[in-house]
């Protein structure tokens, strides 16, 4: 199974993964069609990542919510009770799918995503393939401590990476064979950035521009 063909970027950091028998959403935002996810993962509580209205559009009575600890109040206040909270380093195994929370933070623009908030990205292992959703982050040292098959990396240079070149270096840090750029074209970053990203990684990783 080539899991990269089952990953759909929906804009900003929103992603849908169509696993063989489970549907996973990460940071649903600006959702246009209703759906029923098995799992909804939230990286941090900013409005374009934890959007209550969009989460409602993709969830049903059986949906399990996994979120950074800092999302607790917002999700519980909205009535999402089937909730598992995580901090960096935590690992869950749900119906054979391994979900590991990893750090996501800014080293330079620390006012946006401070390390002490303990917000997260996710490593999701389905079968023998691992997907990395970086969340909102710069290139951080922890990226050299794990590997993945597919990396979903933010290209915006206002709130996340400091440059497209930095995002490309992050792809190499995690040794991804396939990279899908996300988090550009709305509040920060341009379509041209995604093409520069692909050029920087030519011969090093396959870049899928969605």
C-alpha positions in Angstrom: 0.0 0.0 0.0 1.3 3.4 -1.0 -0.2 5.5 1.8 0.7 8.8 0.1 -2.0 8.2 -2.5 -4.6 8.0 0.3 -3.7 11.4 1.8 -5.7 14.5 0.9 -4.7 18.0 1.7 -7.8 20.1 2.3 -6.2 23.5 2.7 -4.2 25.2 5.5 -3.2 22.3 7.8 -6.3 20.2 7.2 -5.7 16.6 6.0 -7.8 13.5 5.5 -6.2 10.1 5.5 -8.2 7.3 4.0 -6.7 4.3 5.7 -7.9 0.8 4.5 -10.7 0.6 7.1 -10.4 3.9 9.0 -10.8 7.6 8.1 -8.6 10.1 9.9 -8.8 13.9 9.9 -6.1 16.2 11.2 -6.9 19.8 12.0 -10.1 20.0 9.9 -10.7 23.5 8.7 -12.9 25.1 5.9 -14.5 21.7 5.4 -17.0 21.8 2.5 -18.6 18.3 2.8 -19.9 16.5 5.9 -18.2 13.2 6.8 -17.8 10.8 9.7 -14.3 10.3 10.8 -13.1 7.4 12.9 -10.4 9.7 14.4 -9.9 13.4 14.5 -6.5 14.7 15.5 -5.9 18.3 16.7 -2.3 19.7 16.9 -3.0 22.9 18.9 -5.8 25.3 19.8 -5.4 28.1 17.2 -8.6 28.8 15.3 -7.4 27.4 12.0 -6.5 24.1 13.6 -9.1 23.7 16.3 -12.3 24.8 14.5 -15.3 23.6 16.4 -17.7 24.0 13.4 -15.4 22.1 11.1 -14.8 19.3 13.6 -18.6 18.9 13.9 -18.8 18.5 10.1 -16.5 15.5 10.1 -17.5 13.7 13.3 -20.3 11.5 14.5 -21.2 9.6 17.7 -18.3 7.1 17.2 -15.6 9.5 16.4 -12.5 9.5 18.7 -10.8 12.8 19.3 -7.0 13.0 20.0 -5.7 16.4 20.8 -2.8 18.3 22.5 -3.4 18.8 26.2 -3.8 22.6 25.5 -7.0 21.9 23.5 -8.8 20.4 26.5 -11.0 23.3 27.5 -12.0 24.3 24.0 -13.0 20.8 23.0 -14.8 19.9 26.3 -16.7 23.2 26.2 -17.9 22.3 22.7 -19.1 18.9 23.9 -16.5 16.6 22.4 -16.3 14.1 25.3 -14.8 11.1 23.5 -11.4 12.7 24.0 -7.8 11.5 24.5 -5.3 14.2 25.4 -1.6 13.9 24.5 1.7 15.6 25.2 4.9 15.3 23.1 6.3 11.7 23.5 2.9 10.1 24.2 1.9 7.1 22.1 -1.5 5.6 21.4 -2.4 2.3 19.7 -5.9 2.4 18.3 -7.2 -0.6 16.2 -3.7 -1.3 15.0 -2.9 2.3 14.1 0.0 3.8 16.1 -0.3 7.5 16.9 2.7 9.2 18.4 2.7 12.9 19.5 5.9 14.8 18.7 7.0 18.3 19.5 5.9 21.3 17.4 7.1 24.8 18.2 9.0 27.9 17.0 12.6 28.4 17.7 12.7 32.0 16.2 9.1 33.2 16.2 8.5 32.0 19.7 5.4 34.2 20.3 3.4 32.1 17.9 4.0 28.6 19.0 6.1 28.6 22.2 7.8 25.3 23.1 6.4 25.5 26.7 2.8 25.1 25.4 3.7 21.5 24.5 1.7 21.5 21.3 2.2 18.6 18.9 2.7 17.1 15.5 1.8 13.5 14.9 3.5 10.4 13.6 0.8 8.0 12.4 1.8 4.5 11.5 -0.6 2.5 9.4 0.6 -1.0 8.5 4.3 -0.5 7.7 4.1 3.1 6.6 4.4 6.2 8.8 3.0 9.7 8.1 4.3 12.8 9.8 2.0 15.7 10.2 4.3 18.4 11.6 1.7 20.8 12.9 2.7 24.4 13.2 6.5 24.3 13.7 9.8 25.5 12.5 12.6 23.1 11.7 13.4 21.8 15.2 16.2 19.5 16.5 13.7 16.7 17.3 13.1 16.2 13.6 16.4 14.3 13.5 15.2 11.8 16.1 12.5 10.1 14.0 11.9 9.1 10.4 8.8 8.7 8.3 7.6 7.6 4.8 5.4 10.7 4.1 5.9 14.1 5.6 3.3 16.9 5.6 5.3 20.1 6.2 4.2 23.7 6.5 5.5 26.1 4.0 4.3 29.4 5.4 7.1 31.7 6.5 5.1 34.0 8.8 4.0 31.6 11.5 5.8 28.3 10.8 9.0 27.7 8.8 11.3 30.7 8.3 12.0 29.9 4.7 11.1 27.3 2.0 14.7 26.2 2.3 14.2 25.4 6.0 11.1 23.3 5.2 13.2 21.3 2.6 15.9 20.7 5.2 13.2 19.5 7.6 12.1 17.0 4.9 15.6 15.7 4.8 15.9 15.5 8.6 12.9 13.1 8.8 14.2 11.1 5.8 10.8 11.3 4.1 10.5 9.5 0.7 7.4 11.5 -0.1 6.6 15.1 1.0 3.4 17.0 0.7 3.6 20.7 1.4 0.8 22.2 3.5 -0.1 25.4 5.4 0.4 27.8 2.5 -1.7 29.9 0.1 -4.2 31.2 2.6 -2.7 33.3 5.4 1.0 32.9 4.4 3.1 31.4 1.7 2.3 31.1 -2.1 1.9 28.5 -4.7 5.3 29.5 -6.1 6.7 28.4 -2.7 5.5 24.9 -3.3 7.2 24.7 -6.7 10.5 26.1 -5.2 10.1 23.4 -2.4 9.8 20.7 -5.1 12.9 22.0 -6.9 14.9 22.0 -3.7 14.0 18.4 -3.1 14.4 17.1 -6.6 16.3 13.8 -6.6 16.0 13.6 -2.8 12.3 13.1 -2.2 9.1 13.0 -4.2 7.1 16.1 -3.7 3.3 15.9 -4.2 1.7 19.3 -4.7 -2.0 18.9 -4.0 
